[in-house]
Amino acid sequence: MPFNDAELIDGFLAGKRSSMDQIMQIIDSVISHWSSRLGYQVEDVKSDVIYKLYNSLNRDEFHFESSLKTYISGIVCHTSIDIVRFNKRFTNAELEELELPFEKPNAEQLLDKKQTITVAFRVFRLLPKQCRQLWRMHLKNGLKCLEMGKILGKSEGNIRRQLWACREMAKKLREKILKKDKLL
């Protein structure tokens, strides 16, 4: 039996299976358009979407201005676009830009490094847009807090506090992801 959006949200936040099933049907129907571009990362995108959706609905960020299906579709599309863009940047990297080890790593070291990178990018994708923007400015563009503050119209101390808060949030997200993966 289909629910209206408010009932579906309440059921989802309460953990009701029927609501979860309906939401997963929406996610699956939208993500099917992205599956050829996402490849093996479809399940990662699904879990990221569920996490983002839950947090968003829990914070009452959905205002019923459109349908819940449209809202979920937006989250799926933006998450998928982030993955596709990341994959494109990574595959277009020049050989000189990649860090090459002096000795050949064993299979366990390769798997550990791949898992570490995967978790790091999942954490990055789950962070709020403001944190991703600050980290790009600081890490990628090499800007100092004072320079970032001038660009964003904030004080240097405010930028430092935001960077610290983003780092703490990233630590907590990483712990949740690692804890969840150990349970599986």
Beta strands, then each sheet from edge to edge (+ up, - down):
end
